[in-house]
Amino acid sequence: MAKKLLLLNGPNLNLLGTREPEVYGKATLADIENAATAQAAAAGATLSCFQSNHEGALIDAIHAARLDGVDAIVINPGGLTHTSVALRDALAGVAIPFVEVHISNIHQREAFRHHSFLSAIAQGTICGLGIDGYRFAIDFALKKR
Ligand SMILES: O=C(O)[C@@H]1C=C(O)[C@@H](O)[C@H](O)C1
């Protein structure tokens, strides 16, 4: 059975490409999603992508992932990383393994970005490696049994 992956991006990541390029680079969300989709396909897996600026929409997508038989999630929660117990509870609630990705190194930034509500329940967290973090996370998710 082909592995099913879900790539989730949270608030403001739709602005990638023009949003603070000195922090997030110049790649767009479409660039990231296209590369991720091709990476998964090359490994015989399927990958769905979803981005929302709304916490509840992301939570609904996580709930749906369980019903859809998603095997693993790669998520950049954006600013919800630092604020959302509800997002953490959704991921814990569906019990789908996930990798947390941040383009920037959140530990080098403002203090309020140093804590993640998700990291403690993630398979792993990748931050500071730019958009390569998505590729590494997907590679891990593809290999994970
Ligand atoms: O580096 C990133 O991808 C994360 C993206 C965001 O939108 C921020 O709110 C996070 O603090 C960092």
The ligand as an ORCA input file, in Angstrom:
! r2SCAN-3c Opt
* xyz 0 1
  O      10.585     29.472     10.627
  C       9.399     29.169     10.369
  O       9.070     28.508      9.351
  C       8.273     29.607     11.292
  C       7.245     30.355     10.560
  C       6.489     31.319     11.130
  O       5.479     31.865     10.456
  C       6.816     31.881     12.451
  O       5.665     32.380     13.152
  C       7.573     30.890     13.304
  O       7.998     31.481     14.514
  C       8.764     30.335     12.504
*
